[in-house]
């Protein structure tokens, strides 16, 4: 009997192969109280498990083929860093001593505490970092429980062209499966911005995550079809249907070959208009992917990761070193650094510094930075210092009023005076931009455009705030609609306001990297896009096959009836627009 399951496509590609069921559920964690004289021995057992886990990860790194991209190795190195962090390496041992509990339970308590912190994080990307905590904890738990079955099953057999089904997968496990020739992966949990999903895209492995109950409906060895673009999984198909998908797989491989040839081609429309395609990054480690994708620079450098998974705040020198590395590796390409976008519900570092309300609409981003200036000033100085070495711009998140811009300018002036007294170089004309991600900012886009050097539309938050729908909440994410008339009106208002003052405007939210929306955004007047590096080739293909003048004429005809944009976007994608 045919089975069709739907999830979230996190890595494009079509794969056909026999199913391999990897795991069913998390192991049961025992809990028991220790006699006083056994406490230190239990703490030593925990430390030994951490050391063993680190050894396994180092072995994976050592086994990577020569020439492997740095961003792939960085996933394993991230987990190694977490194993050295006190929150995982030392805190459970302290719990063993204070609670006199077994190591497995102490680690489980610490896992729950860390996951609770990440669950409260408002930023979608940072929220998914809890997956890294889960994966590292699971590796240690397997060692403590002597659960060798999964590790042996991952290392003892070849998986050539097999479709792996699991409840969840760690990045290190995916790397091992890639080495063994896995055809695709299906996971019951996870989302498109988890580390494992990002790694699947980097490795070119088709993947669908969030496929609920996949392990119940698909049998070991059964032939499975995975479509990573559309997010569906099919099993029990007959030979005629399988032939159809084999044909589509060949077409997909030809499409990828064409995209690779676009890497060094400029993003110019067929009527000669240059479109800027930039990339979003989280750290300098992502820059290899930026170069490989053919992006012309970085339109959004999220700086939050300098502050996460650590017991203390990064100082000015550490931040300067990170920004300088990015500037240097970009070799003259532009770099836009977004200032810290944490909130009071993101207590990943010194809680005395990050003191604010618990409301998701409360103290975060620029609000927090203007309140906690000892947090903000070192970052401003570090960005200014980095600007002496290349084209750097500064981007302020979650603006709602011009007064916030004026306060930032005052603090920048203060930092410039300090640097001049210290004879430290910086760009005196560092461009200052603002994120348009709150409806109030979009409605006042004209005022922001006159006060700032550039604008950047953050569609993820703008859509959520406009429609009051958290796209991470499964009960309401069906309401998260980038083509809602209200959203499109705010986008058009912002783009038009920026054009009126000749202020550059870009888009750095997920809409910018969605090829189904590229032509509609071009029609609305957008010419600067910033997106995940993996999205650049497909968007570039669409740009180079488009006549912009024709698009804008078609879009202008729908300006007064936004309800027609959904049909317009579909028509743009159906036609070649040559």
DRENTIGU-26414 format. One record per atom (N, C-alpha, C): residue in one letter; x, y, z. Coordinates in steps of 0.2 Angstrom, whole numbers, plus 5000, padded with zeros to 4 digits. Layout:
! DRENTIGU-26414
AXYZ/...
This chain:
! DRENTIGU-26414
X500449945000/X500050005000/X500450065000/X500350114996/X500750174995/X500650215002/X501150255004/X501150295010/X501450365007/X501150415009/X501350485008/X501350525014/X501950545016/X502050585022/X502350655020/X502150705024/X502350775023/X502750805029/X503350835027/X503750865032/X503950935029/X504550955032/X504851015029/X505451005025/X505451025019/X506051005015/X506651055017/X507151025020/X507751065022/X508351065018/X508351025013/X508951015008/X508650985002/X508751024996/X508451004990/X508750944987/X508350914982/X508550854979/X508050794979/X508150754975/X507650694974/X508150634975/X507950584980/X508250524981/X507750464981/X508050414979/X507650344979/X508050294981/X507850254986/X508250204989/X507950164994/X508250114997/X507950075002/X507950105009/X507450105013/X507450135019/X507850095024/X508150135029/X508550115034/X508350145041/X508050115045/X507750145051/X508350145057/X508550205059/X509050215063/X508950215071/X508350235073/X508250245080/X507550255081/X507350225087/X506650235089/X506650265096/X506550335096/X506450365103/X507150375107/X507050415112/X507650425117/X507650375122/X508250355124/X508350305129/X508050325136/X507750285140/X507550295146/X508150315151/X508050375154/X508650395159/X508450375166/X508950335169/X508850315176/X508950365181/X508650365187/X508750405192/X508850375199/X509350385202/X509450355209/X509950395213/X509850395219/X510250435224/X510850395226/X511450425227/X512050395228/X512250405236/X512550355238/X512850355245/X513450405245/X513550445250/X514050495250/X514750475248/X514950415249/X515650395247/X515650375240/X515150375236/X515150355229/X515050425225/X514950485228/X514850545224/X515450555219/X516050565222/X516650585218/X516750535213/X516650465214/X516750415209/X516250425203/X515650445205/X515150465199/X515350525195/X515550575199/X515750635195/X516350615190/X516850575193/X517350555188/X517050515182/X516550475183/X516250435178/X515950485173/X515650535175/X515350585170/X515950615166/X516450635170/X517050665166/X517350625161/X517350555163/X517650505158/X517250505152/X516550505153/X516050505147/X516150565143/X516250625146/X516350685142/X517050675138/X517550655141/X518150645137/X518050595131/X517750535133/X517550495127/X517250525121/X516750565123/X516350595118/X516750645114/X517250675117/X517650725114/X518150685109/X518350625112/X518750585107/X518450555101/X517850545102/X517450515096/X517350575091/X517250635093/X517150695088/X517850705085/X518350705089/X519050725086/X519250665081/X519050605082/X519150555077/X518750565071/X518150595071/X517750615065/X518150665061/X518450715065/X518750775062/X519350745058/X519750705062/X520350675059/X520250635053/X519650605052/X519450565047/X519150605040/X519050665041/X518850705036/X519350705030/X519050695024/X519550695018/X519850765017/X520450765014/X520850825013/X520450865008/X520350925009/X520050975005/X519350985007/X519050955013/X518450965015/X518351035017/X517751065015/X517651135017/X517651145024/X517951205026/X517951225033/X517351225037/X516751245033/X516151255036/X515851185038/X516051135035/X515851065037/X516151045043/X516851055044/X517151035050/X516951075056/X516751135054/X516551185060/X515951155064/X515551115061/X514951085064/X515251045070/X515751005068/X515950955074/X516350995079/X516751045076/X517151085081/X516651125086/X516051145084/X515551175088/X515351135094/X515251065092/X515151015098/X515651005102/X516251005099/X516850995104/X516951055109/X516851115106/X516851175110/X516351175116/X515751145114/X515151135119/X515451085125/X515751035123/X516050985127/X516551015132/X516851075130/X517351105134/X517051155139/X516451175137/X516051235140/X515851205147/X515851255152/X515751235159/X514951215160/X514551235156/X513851225156/X513651145155/X514151115151/X514051045150/X514651005153/X515251035153/X515750995156/X515850995163/X515551045167/X515651045174/X515051045178/X514551085175/X513851095179/X513551025181/X513550975177/X513250915179/X513650875185/X514350885185/X514750855190/X514550895197/X514450965196/X514150995202/X513550975205/X513050955200/X512450925202/X512450865205/X512950825202/X513050755205/X513250765213/X513650815214/X513850825221/X513350855225/X512950905223/X512450935227/X511850895228/X511650855223/X511050815223/X511150745225/X511750725225/X511950655226/X511550605221/X511550625215/X511150585210/X511650555205/X511450515201/X511850475196/X512050525190/X512550515186/X512750555181/X512250565176/X511850515174/X511350515169/X510850565170/X510650565177/X510050605179/X510350685180/X510950685182/X511250755183/X511250785176/X511550745171/X511550775164/X510850795161/X510350755163/X509750765160/X509450825163/X509550845170/X509350905173/X509650965170/X510350955168/X510651015165/X510451025158/X510250965155/X509950975148/X509351015148/X508850995153/X508251025153/X508251105154/X508751115159/X508851195160/X509151225154/X509551205150/X509851235144/X509351235139/X508951185138/X508451185133/X507851235135/X507751245141/X507251295143/X507451365141/X508051375142/X508351445140/X508251455132/X508451405128/X508451405121/X507751415119/X507251375122/X506551375120/X506251445121/X506551485125/X506251555127/X506551605122/X507051585118/X507451635113/X506951655108/X506851715106/X506351735101/X506651725094/X507351735093/X507651735087/X507551655084/X507251645079/X507151575076/X507851535076/X508351575073/X508951535072/X509251515078/X509251565083/X509651555089/X509251495093/X508551495092/X508151455096/X508351385094/X508451375088/X508651305086/X509351275088/X509751325091/X510351295094/X510251245100/X509651245102/X509551195107/X509651125104/X509551115098/X509651055094/X510451035096/X510851075096/X511551065097/X511651035104/X511351075109/X511351045116/X511050975116/X510550965113/X510250895113/X510650845110/X511050865104/X511450815101/X512050795106/X512350845109/X512950835113/X512750795119/X512250815122/X511950775128/X511850705126/X511550695120/X511350625118/X511950585118/X512450615115/X513150575114/X513450555121/X513450605125/X513650585132/X513250535136/X512550545135/X512150495138/X512250425135/X512350415129/X512450355126/X513050315129/X513550355130/X514150335133/X514050315140/X513650355144/X513550335151/X513150275152/X512650265147/X512150215147/X512450145144/X513050155141/X513450105137/X512950085131/X512650135128/X512150125123/X512550125116/X512950065115/X513350065109/X513050045103/X512450025103/X512049995097/X512050045092/X511850105093/X511750155088/X512450175085/X512950185089/X513550205087/X513850155082/X513750085084/X514050035080/X513650025074/X512950045074/X512550035068/X512750095063/X513050145065/X513250205061/X513850185058/X514350155061/X515050145059/X515150075056/X514750025056/X514949965054/X514649935047/X514349985044/X514049965038/X514050015033/X513950005026/X513950055021/X513150065020/X513050135018/X512350155017/X512250185010/X512650155005/X512650184999/X511950184996/X511650254995/X511050264992/X510450244996/X510550235003/X510050215007/X509650275010/X509050275011/X508650325014/X508650315022/X508950365025/X509050355033/X508450385036/X508050345040/X507550375044/X507750375052/X507650425055/X507850435062/X507350485066/X507350475072/X506950525076/X507350595076/X507950595076/X508350655076/X509050635073/X509450675071/X510150665069/X510550725071/X511150705074/X511650755075/X512050765069/X512350825069/X512850845063/X513350795062/X513650775068/X514250725067/X513950655064/X513350635066/X513150575063/X512950585056/X512750645054/X512650655046/X513250655042/X513750675045/X514450675042/X514650605041/X514550565046/X514750495045/X514350455040/X513750475040/X513250445035/X513450465028/X513650535027/X513850555021/X514450515018/X514950505022/X515550465021/X515350395018/X514750375021/X514550305019/X514150305013/X513950365010/X513650365004/X512850365004/X512650395010/X511850395011/X511550435005/X510950415003/X510650444998/X510150505000/X509850505006/X509450555009/X509350545016/X509050595020/X508950585027/X508250605028/X507850575032/X507150595035/X507250595042/X506950645045/X506950645053/X506250665055/X506050635061/X505450655063/X505450725067/X506050745069/X506050815072/X506550855068/X506650915070/X507050965067/X506751015062/X507151065060/X506851115056/X507351135051/X507251185047/X507651205041/X508251245044/X508251275050/X508851315052/X509251275058/X509151215058/X509551175063/X510251165060/X510751145064/X511451135062/X511451075057/X511051025058/X511050965054/X510750985047/X510151025047/X509951045041/X510351085037/X510751135040/X511251175037/X511751125034/X512051085038/X512551035035/X512250995030/X511650965030/X511350935024/X511450975018/X511251035018/X511251075012/X512051085010/X512451095015/X513151105013/X513451035009/X513250985012/X513450915009/X513050895003/X512550935001/X512050914996/X511650854997/X511450835003/X511050775004/X510350795005/X509950765000/X509250785001/X508950765008/X508550805011/X508350795018/X507650825019/X507250795022/X506550815025/X506550805032/X506350855036/X506350855043/X505650865045/X505450845052/X504850855054/X504250815051/X504550755049/X504050705046/X503750665052/X503250685055/X502950645061/X502750575060/X502950525064/X502750455064/X503050425058/X503550445055/X503850415049/X504150345051/X504450335057/X504650275059/X504150225060/X503450245060/X502950195061/X502650175055/X502750215050/X502350205043/X502850175038/X503450175039/X503950155034/X504350095037/X504450045033/X504749985035/X505449975033/X505849945037/X506549935035/X506649895028/X507049925024/X507149905017/X506649925012/X506149955014/X505649975009/X505850035004/X505750034998/X505950084993/X505550144995/X505950194996/X505650264998/X505950314993/X505450364991/X505650424987/X505650484992/X506150524991/X506250584995/X506250644991/X505850694992/X505850754988/X506050814993/X506650834993/X506950884998/X506650954997/X506450964990/X506251034989/X505551044991/X505050994990/X504350994991/X504250974998/X504650935001/X504550915008/X504150855009/X504150805004/X503650745005/X504150685004/X503850635007/X504150565007/X503650515005/X503750475000/X503350424997/X503650354998/X503150305000/X503450235000/X502850194997/X503050134995/X502550084992/X502350104985/X502750134981/X502550154975/X502650094970/X502350094964/X502450044959/X502950064954/X503150024950/X503750034945/X503550094941/X502950104938/X502850164934/X502950234938/X502750234944/X502850294948/X503650304949/X503950254951/X504650254952/X505050284946/X504850254940/X505250284934/X505150354933/X504550384935/X504350454934/X504850494939/X504950474945/X505450504950/X506150494948/X506350444945/X507050434942/X507150484937/X506650494933/X506750554927/X506850614931/X506450634936/X506450694939/X507150704943/X507350654945/X508050654949/X508550674944/X508550644938/X509050664933/X509050734931/X508350764930/X508250834929/X508550874934/X508450854940/X508750894946/X509450894946/X509850844944/X510550844944/X510750884938/X510450884933/X510650934927/X510551004930/X509951014933/X509851084936/X510451114940/X510651064945/X511251084949/X511851104945/X511951064940/X512551074936/X512551144933/X511951164931/X511851224928/X511951284933/X511751274939/X511851324944/X512551334946/X512951274946/X513651284948/X513951324943/X513751324936/X514151364931/X513951444932/X513451454936/X513251524937/X513651564942/X514051524946/X514451554952/X514751614950/X515151624945/X515551684944/X515151734939/X514551714937/X514151764933/X513851814937/X513851874935/X513551934938/X512751924938/X512451944943/X511751944943/X511452004940/X511351994933/X511152054929/X510552024925/X509952064925/X509352044922/X509452054914/X509052024910/X509052024903/X509052094900/X508752134904/X508752204901/X509252254905/X509852214907/X510452254910/X510452284916/X509952264921/X509952294928/X510352244932/X510852274936/X511252234941/X510852224947/X510752164950/X510452154956/X510952124961/X510952154967/X511452134972/X511252074976/X511652024975/X511451964979/X511951944984/X511851964991/X512251954996/X512051895001/X512451875006/X512351815010/X512251835017/X511951795021/X511851805028/X512351755031/X512651775036/X513151735040/X513051735047/X513351685051/X513251685058/X513951695061/X514551675057/X515151685060/X515651685054/X516251705054/X516751695049/X516851625046/X516651575050/X516651505047/X516251495041/X515751545040/X515251535035/X515451565028/X516051595028/X516251635023/X516451595017/X516651525018/X516851485013/X516251475008/X515651465012/X515051455008/X514851515004/X514951575007/X514851635003/X515151634997/X515851624997/X516251624991/X516051564986/X515851504988/X515651454984/X514951464981/X514551504984/X513951524981/X513951574976/X514451614976/X514551674971/X514151734974/X514051744980/X513751804983/X514251854982/X514051924982/X514551974981/X514752004988/X514551984993/X514752005000/X514251985005/X514252015011/X513851985017/X513352045018/X512752035018/X512252085019/X511952075026/X512152025030/X511952015037/X512351975040/X512752005045/X513151965049/X512851965056/X512551905058/X512251905065/X512851895070/X512851935075/X513351935080/X513151895086/X512551875087/X512351845093/X512751785095/X513051745090/X513451685092/X514051695096/X514351755096/X514851775100/X514651775108/X514051785109/X513751785116/X513451725118/X513351675114/X513051615116/X513451555118/X513251515122/X513551455125/X514251465128/X514251515132/X514851535136/X514651565143/X515051565148/X514851585154/X515051665155/X515351695150/X515551765151/X515451805144/X515451865145/X515351905139/X515951915135/X515951915128/X516551935124/X516752005125/X517352015126/X517652085126/X517752115120/X517952175120/X518052215113/X518552185109/X519052155112/X519652125108/X519352065104/X519052025108/X518751955105/X518251975099/X517852025100/X517352045095/X517752075089/X518252115090/X518652145085/X518952095081/X519252045084/X519651995080/X519151955076/X518551945078/X518051905074/X517851945068/X517652015069/X517452055063/X518052065058/X518652075061/X519252085057/X519352025052/X519251965055/X519351905051/X518851905045/X518251925047/X517751925041/X517951975036/X518152035038/X518352085033/X518852065029/X519352035032/X519952015029/X519851955023/X519451905026/X519251855021/X518751875015/X518451925016/X517951955011/X518351995005/X519052015007/X519452035002/X519152094998/X518852145002/X518552204998/X517852204997/X517552144998/X516752134997/X516452165003/X515852195002/X515552225008/X515352185014/X515352205020/X515152175026/X514652215030/X514052195031/X513552225035/X513552185042/X513752225047/X513652185054/X513052215058/X512652165060/X512052185064/X512252185071/X512152235075/X512252235082/X511852185085/X512052175092/X511752115096/X511052115096/X510752065094/X510052055094/X509851995099/X509952005105/X509751965111/X509252005115/X508851965119/X508351995123/X508451965130/X507951985134/X507951965141/X507851895142/X507451865137/X507251795137/X507851755134/X508451785133/X508951745130/X509551745135/X509451725140/X509951725146/X510551675145/X510951685139/X511451635138/X512151655141/X512151725143/X512751745146/X512651775153/X513051815155/X513051855162/X512351885163/X511951855168/X511251875169/X511251945172/X511751965176/X511752025179/X511852085174/X512152065168/X512152115163/X511452115158/X511252055157/X510652045153/X510052045157/X509852105160/X509352105165/X508752145161/X508252105160/X507652145157/X507052105158/X506452125155/X505852095156/X505852025152/X505351985154/X505251915151/X504751915144/X504451975143/X504051975137/X504351975130/X504151925126/X504451925119/X504451985115/X503952035117/X503952095114/X504252155119/X504652135123/X504952175128/X505652195127/X506152185131/X506852215131/X507252165127/X507452185121/X507852145116/X508152195111/X508652165107/X508952205102/X509252275104/X509052325100/X509252395102/X509052415108/X508452395110/X508152415117/X508652395122/X508852335122/X509252305127/X509952345127/X510252355121/X510852385120/X510852455123/X510352485122/X510352555124/X510252565132/X509952505134/X509852505142/X510552485145/X510852435142/X511452405145/X512052425141/X512252485142/X512752515138/X513452485139/X513552455144/X514252415145/X514252355141/X513652335139/X513652285134/X513752305127/X513452365125/X513452395118/X514052425116/X514352465121/X514952505119/X515552465116/X515752415119/X516252375117/X516152345110/X515552335108/X515352305101/X515452365096/X515152425098/X515252485094/X515952495092/X516352495097/X517052505096/X517452455092/X517252395093/X517452335089/X517352345082/X516652365080/X516452375073/X516852435070/X516852485074/X517252545071/X517952525069/X518252495074/X518952475072/X519052425066/X518552385066/X518552335060/X518452375053/X518052425054/X517952465048/X518552505045/X519052505048/X519652535045/X520052485040/X519752425040/X520152375036/X519752355030/X519152385029/X518752365023/X518052395023/X517652385018/X516952415018/X516452385023/X516452415029/X515952385034/X515352435035/X514752405036/X514252445038/X513952415044/X513552455048/X513252435054/X512552435054/X512152385056/X511452375055/X511152375062/X510652415064/X510352415070/X509652375070/X509552325074/X508952285074/X508352315078/X507752295076/X507152305079/X507052385081/X507152425076/X507052495078/X506252515078/X506052555082/X505352575082/X505352655082/X505852685084/X505752765084/X506452795082/X506352855079/X506952895077/X507352905083/X507052915089/X507452925095/X508052875096/X507852815095/X508352755095/X508952765091/X508852795085/X509352805080/X509752865083/X509452915085/X509852975088/X510352945094/X510052905098/X510452885104/X511052835101/X510952795096/X511452755093/X512052805090/X511852855087/X512252905084/X512652935089/X512352955095/X512752985100/X513252945103/X513052875104/X513552835107/X514152815102/X513952815095/X514452805090/X514952865091/X514752925091/X515152985092/X515552985098/X515352955103/X515752945110/X516252895108/X516152845105/X516652795103/X517152825099/X516952865094/X517452895089/X517952935093/X517652975097/X518153025101/X518652985105/X518352925108/X518852885112/X519452855107/X519252835102/X519652795097/X520152855094/X519952915093/X520352965091/X520952985096/X520652985102/X521152995108/X521652945108/X521452885107/X521952825107/X522352815101/X522252855096/X522552855089/X522452785086/X521752755087/X521552695084/X521152715077/X521352675072/X521052695066/X520352665065/X519852705061/X519252685060/X518952725054/X518452695051/X518152735045/X517652785048/X517852855048/X517452905050/X516752915047/X516652875041/X516052885038/X515652815038/X515752775043/X515452705043/X514652715042/X514452685037/X513652685036/X513252655041/X512752685043/X512352665048/X511652645045/X511352585046/X510752565044/X510252545049/X509652535047/X509152505052/X508752455049/X508552405053/X508152345052/X507352375052/X507052355046/X506352365046/X505952305047/X505852285054/X505552225055/X504952225060/X504752285062/X504152305066/X503652345062/X503052325062/X502552365058/X502652445059/X502752465065/X502852535066/X503452565062/X503952525061/X504552555057/X504352555050/X504052505048/X503852505041/X503352565039/X502852585044/X502452635043/X502752705043/X503352705046/X503752765047/X504452765043/X504352725038/X505052705034/X505252775031/X504852815029/X505152885026/X505552915031/X505352925037/X505752955042/X506452915043/X506452855044/X507052815045/X507452825039/X507152825033/X507552835026/X507952895026/X507652955029/X507953015029/X508553015034/X508452975040/X508952985045/X509552935045/X509452875041/X509952825040/X510252825034/X510852785033/X511152785027/X510852725022/X510552675026/X510252625022/X509752585026/X509252545023/X508752515027/X508852435025/X508652395029/X508652325028/X507952295031/X507552255026/X506952235028/X507052165031/X506852155038/X506852085041/X506152055040/X506052015035/X505351995034/X505151945039/X505651905042/X505451855047/X505051885053/X505251935056/X504951965062/X504352005059/X504452045053/X503952085051/X503352045049/X503351985047/X502751945045/X502451925052/X502851905056/X502551875063/X502251935067/X502551995067/X502252045071/X501652075067/X501652075061/X501052105057/X500452055057/X500551985057/X500051945057/X499851905064/X500251925069/X500251895076/X500251825075/X500751795072/X500751725071/X501451705071/X501651665076/X502351635077/X502451575072/X502851585068/X502951535063/X503251465066/X503551475072/X503851415075/X503251375079/X502651405080/X502151375083/X501751335079/X501751275079/X501351235074/X500551245074/X500351275080/X499651285080/X499351345076/X499851385075/X499651455071/X500151465065/X500651425064/X501051445058/X500751435051/X500151415051/X499751415044/X499551485043/X499551525048/X499351595047/X499951645045/X500551615045/X501151645043/X501251645035/X501051705032/X500951705025/X501351775022/X501851765019/X502251815016/X501851855011/X501351825008/X500951855003/X500351885005/X500251895012/X499651925015/X499651995012/X499052025010/X499052095008/X499352145013/X499252135019/X499552185024/X500352185024/X500652125023/X501352115023/X501652145017/X501252135011/X501552165005/X501452245004/X500952265008/X500852335008/X501452365012/X501652335017/X502152365021/X502852355018/X502952305014/X503552305010/X503552355004/X502952365001/X502952414996/X503052484999/X502752495004/X502852565008/X503552575009/X503952525012/X504652535014/X505052545008/X504952505002/X505352514996/X505252574993/X504652594993/X504452664990/X504752724994/X504752715000/X504952775004/X505752775004/X506052725003/X506752725002/X506952754995/X506552734990/X506652754983/X506552834983/X506152864987/X505952934987/X506552974989/X506952944994/X507552984997/X508152954994/X508152914989/X508752884986/X509152844991/X508852814996/X509152775001/X509152705000/X509752665000/X509752594998/X509352555003/X508952505000/X508552465004/X508752395002/X508852345007/X508952275005/X508352235009/X508352175008/X507952125012/X508452065014/X508352055020/X508851995023/X508451945026/X507751945026/X507351895029/X507251835024/X506951785026/X506851725022/X506551735015/X506151785015/X505851805008/X506351815003/X506851845005/X507451865000/X507751804997/X507751745001/X508051684998/X507551634995/X506951654995/X506451604992/X506351624985/X506551574980/X506551584973/X505851594970/X505351574974/X504651574972/X504451654972/X504751694976/X504551764977/X505051814974/X505551784971/X506051834968/X505851884963/X505451854958/X505151904953/X504651954956/X504251934961/X503751974964/X504152034968/X504652014971/X505052064975/X505452114970/X505652084964/X505952124959/X505452174956/X504852154955/X504352194953/X504152244958/X504252234964/X504052284969/X504652334970/X505152324966/X505752374966/X506352354970/X506352294973/X506952274977/X507452254972/X508052284974/X508652264970/X509252244974/X509152234981/X509752214985/X509452154989/X509652094989/X509452034992/X509952014997/X509851985003/X510351955007/X510051885009/X510351835009/X510051765010/X510551715012/X510351655014/X510751605016/X511151585009/X511851575010/X512251565004/X511951514999/X511651455002/X511451404998/X510851424993/X510551484995/X509951504991/X510251554985/X510851574985/X511051624980/X511051594973/X511251534971/X511351514964/X510651514961/X510151484965/X509451484962/X509151544961/X509251594965/X508951664965/X509351694959/X509951684958/X510351714953/X510151684946/X509951624946/X509651594939/X509051634937/X508651644942/X507951684941/X508151754938/X508551784942/X508751854940/X508951864933/X509451814931/X509751824925/X509251804919/X508751774921/X508251754916/X507651794915/X507651854919/X507151904919/X507251964916/X506651994913/X506652064910/X506352104916/X506652144919/X506452184925/X505952234923/X505952264917/X505452314915/X504752284914/X504752224911/X504152194911/X503852174917/X504252154922/X504052134929/X503652194932/X504052244932/X503752304936/X503152334933/X503052324926/X502452344923/X501852304926/X501952234926/X501452194928/X501252204935/X501852214939/X501652224947/X501352294948/X501552344944/X501152404945/X500452404944/X500252364939/X499552354938/X499152324944/X499452294949/X499152264954/X499252304961/X499552354960/X499752394966/X499152414971/X498552424968/X497952444971/X497552394973/X497752324971/X497352274973/X497852214976/X498052224982/X498652174984/X498352104984/X497652094985/X497452024985/X497651984979/X497852024973/X498051984967/X498751964967/X499151984972/X499851964972/X499951894972/X499551854975/X499651784976/X499651754969/X499151774965/X499051744958/X499651774954/X499851834955/X500351864951/X501051834952/X501251814959/X501851774960/X501851714956/X501251674956/X501151614953/X501351624945/X501051674943/X501051684935/X501851704934/X502151744938/X502851754937/X503251694937/X503151644941/X503451584941/X503351534936/X502751534933/X502551494927/X502851514921/X502951584920/X503251604914/X503951614914/X504251614908/X505051624908/X505251694908/X504851744907/X504951814907/X505651834904/X505651804898/X506251824894/X506151884889/
